[in-house]
Amino acid sequence: MKRFYETTFFRHLLPFMVLVIGSSFFIEQFTKIRYKYRVVESSEFKKDLEKKGIQMKKPVTLEEEYEQIKKVNIDNWENVRIPRPWEEPNSTSN
């Protein structure tokens, strides 16, 4: 029995496995307590906005958005380069 207690498995691997497996159970119980006793407030986002006088737009469907994009003329456009933050706004490009 003394020889078994001196093996690498018993001295290193077994405590490591107990630590890893035991800590996972501890963390599981800890997170359950965290969510079990959490104060939950239910609020209606839209009702809160309406009380403040903010009106939300109606949601746009994919088909409506597609119809708006079809109206845009994509054949005539100009590529305009904006100045970089480190460049002077009035400088001309080379």
Backbone as a chain_set.jsonl record, in Angstrom:
{"seq": "MKRFYETTFFRHLLPFMVLVIGSSFFIEQFTKIRYKYRVVESSEFKKDLEKKGIQMKKPVTLEEEYEQIKKVNIDNWENVRIPRPWEEPNSTSN", "coords": {"N": [[0.815, -1.179, 0.0], [1.998, 1.212, 0.69], [3.676, 1.656, -1.429], [1.829, 2.212, -3.452], [0.812, 4.713, -2.636], [2.973, 6.302, -3.188], [3.148, 6.565, -5.895], [3.128, 8.304, -9.096], [0.625, 8.778, -10.142], [-1.08, 8.809, -7.887], [0.021, 10.894, -6.39], [0.096, 13.157, -8.043], [-1.702, 13.175, -10.361], [-4.256, 12.296, -9.413], [-5.007, 14.267, -7.358], [-5.143, 16.487, -9.062], [-7.221, 15.801, -10.85], [-9.356, 15.612, -9.045], [-9.49, 18.266, -8.245], [-10.142, 19.587, -10.696], [-12.598, 18.371, -11.512], [-14.125, 18.675, -9.182], [-14.14, 21.476, -8.927], [-15.666, 22.208, -11.129], [-18.228, 21.33, -10.389], [-18.61, 22.967, -8.133], [-18.581, 25.538, -9.285], [-20.852, 25.333, -10.87], [-22.902, 25.163, -8.925], [-22.529, 27.646, -7.697], [-23.17, 29.472, -9.769], [-25.862, 28.841, -10.114], [-26.977, 29.82, -7.746], [-26.485, 32.503, -8.118], [-28.222, 33.232, -10.228], [-30.62, 32.418, -9.198], [-31.348, 34.069, -7.029], [-31.44, 36.562, -8.161], [-32.662, 39.809, -8.755], [-35.407, 40.383, -10.667], [-36.626, 42.526, -13.024], [-39.398, 43.36, -14.845], [-40.043, 45.137, -17.678], [-41.729, 47.128, -20.021], [-40.437, 48.033, -22.959], [-41.39, 49.534, -25.137], [-43.62, 50.811, -23.992], [-42.382, 52.408, -22.071], [-40.967, 54.164, -23.72], [-43.086, 55.425, -25.04], [-44.26, 56.788, -22.922], [-42.353, 58.724, -22.515], [-42.674, 60.19, -24.756], [-41.6, 59.393, -27.17], [-41.793, 58.113, -30.347], [-41.771, 55.037, -32.036], [-40.535, 53.871, -35.184], [-42.345, 52.05, -37.688], [-41.596, 48.62, -38.283], [-39.532, 47.76, -41.063], [-40.045, 45.778, -43.868], [-38.283, 43.232, -45.718], [-38.972, 43.183, -48.401], [-40.03, 45.762, -48.817], [-37.747, 47.31, -48.402], [-36.185, 46.396, -50.504], [-37.634, 47.384, -52.695], [-37.183, 50.126, -52.379], [-34.442, 50.243, -52.841], [-34.303, 49.473, -55.498], [-35.115, 51.781, -56.799], [-32.932, 53.475, -56.703], [-30.399, 55.019, -58.569], [-27.782, 53.375, -59.819], [-25.985, 53.54, -61.843], [-24.858, 56.024, -62.457], [-22.539, 57.488, -60.708], [-20.155, 59.022, -58.517], [-16.886, 58.622, -57.385], [-15.783, 59.79, -54.422], [-13.124, 60.924, -52.608], [-12.565, 61.149, -49.197], [-10.878, 63.334, -46.869], [-8.158, 62.102, -44.901], [-7.831, 61.678, -41.303], [-5.331, 62.692, -40.479], [-4.597, 64.315, -42.508], [-4.657, 67.574, -44.023], [-7.689, 69.393, -44.285], [-8.02, 71.083, -46.525], [-6.109, 70.348, -48.346], [-4.784, 69.212, -51.495], [-4.914, 66.252, -53.504], [-2.123, 64.305, -54.788]], "CA": [[0.0, 0.0, 0.0], [2.897, 2.355, 0.742], [4.17, 1.847, -2.792], [0.735, 2.829, -4.202], [0.735, 6.112, -2.253], [4.129, 7.025, -3.708], [3.116, 6.607, -7.361], [2.857, 9.602, -9.707], [-0.818, 8.906, -10.276], [-1.688, 9.162, -6.602], [0.562, 12.145, -5.867], [-0.097, 14.307, -8.929], [-2.865, 13.118, -11.238], [-5.49, 12.189, -8.648], [-5.417, 15.576, -6.825], [-5.489, 17.365, -10.17], [-8.547, 15.417, -11.335], [-10.323, 15.995, -8.018], [-9.603, 19.718, -8.326], [-10.838, 19.982, -11.922], [-13.982, 17.897, -11.479], [-14.78, 19.301, -8.042], [-14.366, 22.894, -9.184], [-16.775, 22.378, -12.068], [-19.465, 21.214, -9.615], [-18.716, 24.151, -7.296], [-18.954, 26.67, -10.136], [-22.242, 25.13, -11.268], [-23.751, 25.547, -7.801], [-22.358, 29.075, -7.497], [-23.931, 30.2, -10.784], [-27.285, 28.639, -9.85], [-27.345, 30.761, -6.686], [-26.436, 33.842, -8.692], [-29.423, 33.496, -11.007], [-31.808, 32.116, -8.412], [-31.685, 35.189, -6.164], [-31.321, 37.81, -8.9], [-33.895, 40.595, -8.817], [-35.812, 40.488, -12.059], [-37.598, 43.57, -13.287], [-39.951, 43.293, -16.185], [-40.499, 46.438, -18.13], [-42.089, 47.196, -21.422], [-39.593, 49.033, -23.589], [-42.214, 50.42, -25.961], [-44.443, 51.635, -23.117], [-41.511, 53.411, -21.47], [-40.687, 55.179, -24.732], [-44.306, 56.187, -25.291], [-44.433, 57.702, -21.787], [-41.411, 59.829, -22.699], [-43.05, 60.928, -25.959], [-40.811, 58.934, -28.306], [-42.53, 57.156, -31.174], [-40.919, 54.137, -32.798], [-40.941, 53.651, -36.571], [-42.816, 50.687, -37.916], [-40.517, 47.81, -38.862], [-39.505, 47.694, -42.519], [-39.846, 44.414, -44.351], [-37.234, 43.062, -46.707], [-39.52, 43.535, -49.702], [-40.108, 47.222, -48.884], [-36.385, 47.809, -48.547], [-35.76, 46.058, -51.868], [-38.294, 48.318, -53.603], [-36.483, 51.406, -52.267], [-33.122, 50.11, -53.449], [-34.487, 49.415, -56.953], [-35.292, 53.14, -57.291], [-31.658, 54.181, -56.677], [-29.651, 54.934, -59.816], [-26.416, 52.943, -59.494], [-25.128, 53.67, -63.023], [-24.191, 57.321, -62.452], [-22.048, 57.85, -59.39], [-18.798, 59.554, -58.515], [-16.099, 58.191, -56.238], [-15.231, 60.965, -53.767], [-12.22, 60.546, -51.521], [-12.61, 62.078, -48.077], [-9.536, 63.472, -46.293], [-7.829, 61.303, -43.727], [-7.745, 62.536, -40.099], [-4.029, 63.308, -40.338], [-4.402, 65.226, -43.613], [-5.318, 68.87, -43.919], [-8.937, 69.334, -45.046], [-7.942, 71.854, -47.763], [-5.005, 69.896, -49.188], [-5.173, 68.506, -52.728], [-4.171, 64.995, -53.664], [-1.046, 64.363, -55.795]], "C": [[0.874, 1.264, 0.0], [3.421, 2.685, -0.655], [3.099, 2.533, -3.659], [0.637, 4.324, -3.888], [1.88, 6.943, -2.828], [4.116, 7.128, -5.235], [2.769, 8.016, -7.848], [1.355, 9.838, -9.841], [-1.438, 9.409, -8.979], [-1.217, 10.529, -6.11], [0.235, 13.354, -6.735], [-1.42, 14.268, -9.695], [-4.178, 13.078, -10.458], [-5.907, 13.526, -8.01], [-5.821, 16.558, -7.923], [-6.894, 17.057, -10.685], [-9.626, 15.793, -10.33], [-10.547, 17.513, -8.066], [-10.418, 20.152, -9.547], [-12.313, 19.597, -11.862], [-14.748, 18.554, -10.333], [-15.064, 20.769, -8.277], [-15.494, 23.108, -10.18], [-18.116, 22.252, -11.345], [-19.681, 22.44, -8.725], [-19.169, 25.353, -8.114], [-20.402, 26.546, -10.584], [-23.189, 25.572, -10.149], [-23.695, 27.057, -7.548], [-23.18, 29.874, -8.507], [-25.429, 29.995, -10.611], [-27.776, 29.625, -8.796], [-27.407, 32.172, -7.241], [-27.723, 34.165, -9.442], [-30.707, 33.234, -10.224], [-32.264, 33.327, -7.614], [-31.545, 36.545, -6.855], [-32.673, 38.51, -8.951], [-34.224, 40.811, -10.289], [-36.881, 41.558, -12.174], [-38.105, 43.384, -14.712], [-40.462, 44.665, -16.552], [-40.789, 46.362, -19.621], [-41.317, 48.35, -22.049], [-40.43, 50.033, -24.383], [-43.079, 51.335, -25.091], [-43.615, 52.731, -22.453], [-41.199, 54.531, -22.461], [-41.907, 56.042, -25.01], [-44.585, 57.169, -24.154], [-43.53, 58.917, -21.927], [-41.709, 60.626, -23.962], [-42.251, 60.537, -27.185], [-41.619, 57.881, -29.059], [-41.542, 56.323, -31.983], [-41.452, 54.027, -34.223], [-41.455, 52.235, -36.714], [-41.699, 49.889, -38.566], [-40.66, 47.718, -40.381], [-39.247, 46.253, -42.931], [-38.759, 44.395, -45.406], [-37.715, 43.478, -48.095], [-39.62, 45.051, -49.875], [-38.727, 47.835, -49.082], [-35.858, 47.548, -49.956], [-36.382, 47.017, -52.883], [-37.622, 49.689, -53.548], [-35.132, 51.35, -52.949], [-33.231, 50.047, -54.973], [-34.619, 50.812, -57.553], [-33.972, 53.906, -57.388], [-30.933, 53.948, -57.994], [-28.201, 54.575, -59.493], [-25.473, 53.059, -60.686], [-24.337, 54.97, -63.03], [-23.8, 57.687, -61.027], [-20.608, 58.309, -59.51], [-18.097, 59.116, -57.239], [-15.406, 59.414, -55.642], [-14.387, 60.497, -52.591], [-12.305, 61.588, -50.42], [-11.212, 62.191, -47.482], [-9.363, 62.593, -45.051], [-7.708, 62.215, -42.515], [-6.416, 63.26, -39.979], [-3.741, 64.287, -41.493], [-5.132, 66.543, -43.354], [-6.595, 68.82, -44.761], [-8.86, 70.063, -46.385], [-6.839, 71.396, -48.686], [-5.535, 69.161, -50.407], [-4.357, 67.239, -52.832], [-3.184, 65.122, -54.796], [-1.466, 63.772, -57.089]], "O": [[0.521, 2.266, -0.622], [3.585, 3.853, -1.009], [3.438, 3.352, -4.514], [0.4, 5.123, -4.795], [1.762, 8.163, -2.942], [5.02, 7.739, -5.805], [2.193, 8.815, -7.111], [0.875, 10.959, -9.673], [-2.239, 10.344, -8.993], [-1.987, 11.249, -5.474], [0.108, 14.465, -6.219], [-2.174, 15.241, -9.672], [-5.124, 13.775, -10.825], [-7.078, 13.89, -8.115], [-6.732, 17.365, -7.736], [-7.673, 17.978, -10.929], [-10.702, 16.246, -10.721], [-11.68, 17.978, -7.938], [-11.298, 21.004, -9.426], [-13.18, 20.427, -12.136], [-15.902, 18.947, -10.505], [-16.115, 21.267, -7.873], [-16.212, 24.103, -10.083], [-19.05, 22.992, -11.656], [-20.812, 22.903, -8.577], [-20.044, 26.104, -7.684], [-21.11, 27.549, -10.668], [-24.166, 26.276, -10.403], [-24.711, 27.67, -7.219], [-23.821, 30.857, -8.135], [-26.204, 30.895, -10.934], [-28.857, 30.198, -8.931], [-28.287, 32.95, -6.872], [-28.258, 35.265, -9.302], [-31.762, 33.773, -10.559], [-33.464, 33.586, -7.533], [-31.535, 37.575, -6.182], [-33.703, 37.872, -9.166], [-33.42, 41.351, -11.049], [-37.911, 41.501, -11.503], [-37.324, 43.267, -15.656], [-41.229, 45.275, -15.808], [-40.154, 45.612, -20.363], [-41.53, 49.511, -21.698], [-40.2, 51.24, -24.307], [-43.254, 52.509, -25.417], [-44.09, 53.855, -22.288], [-41.169, 55.704, -22.09], [-41.784, 57.253, -25.194], [-45.092, 58.265, -24.395], [-43.893, 60.015, -21.507], [-41.058, 61.64, -24.214], [-42.226, 61.289, -28.159], [-42.068, 56.891, -28.482], [-40.587, 56.856, -32.548], [-42.661, 54.083, -34.449], [-41.064, 51.336, -35.97], [-40.923, 50.45, -39.339], [-41.767, 47.611, -40.91], [-38.348, 45.593, -42.409], [-38.367, 45.441, -45.924], [-36.956, 44.056, -48.872], [-39.329, 45.572, -50.952], [-38.57, 48.781, -49.854], [-35.165, 48.388, -50.53], [-35.715, 47.419, -53.836], [-37.505, 50.352, -54.579], [-34.72, 52.325, -53.578], [-32.335, 50.523, -55.67], [-34.266, 51.008, -58.716], [-33.908, 54.907, -58.102], [-30.859, 52.819, -58.48], [-27.471, 55.402, -58.945], [-24.295, 52.721, -60.575], [-23.231, 55.003, -63.572], [-24.632, 58.14, -60.241], [-19.93, 58.014, -60.494], [-18.651, 59.228, -56.146], [-14.54, 60.009, -56.282], [-14.856, 59.78, -51.707], [-12.136, 62.779, -50.678], [-10.43, 61.245, -47.574], [-10.293, 62.381, -44.273], [-7.501, 63.417, -42.678], [-6.375, 64.356, -39.42], [-2.744, 65.007, -41.453], [-6.085, 66.61, -42.578], [-6.578, 68.253, -45.853], [-9.581, 69.691, -47.31], [-6.641, 72.008, -49.735], [-6.608, 68.558, -50.36], [-3.244, 67.159, -52.312], [-3.369, 65.954, -55.683], [-0.682, 63.741, -58.038]]}, "num_chains": 1, "name": "protein.A"}
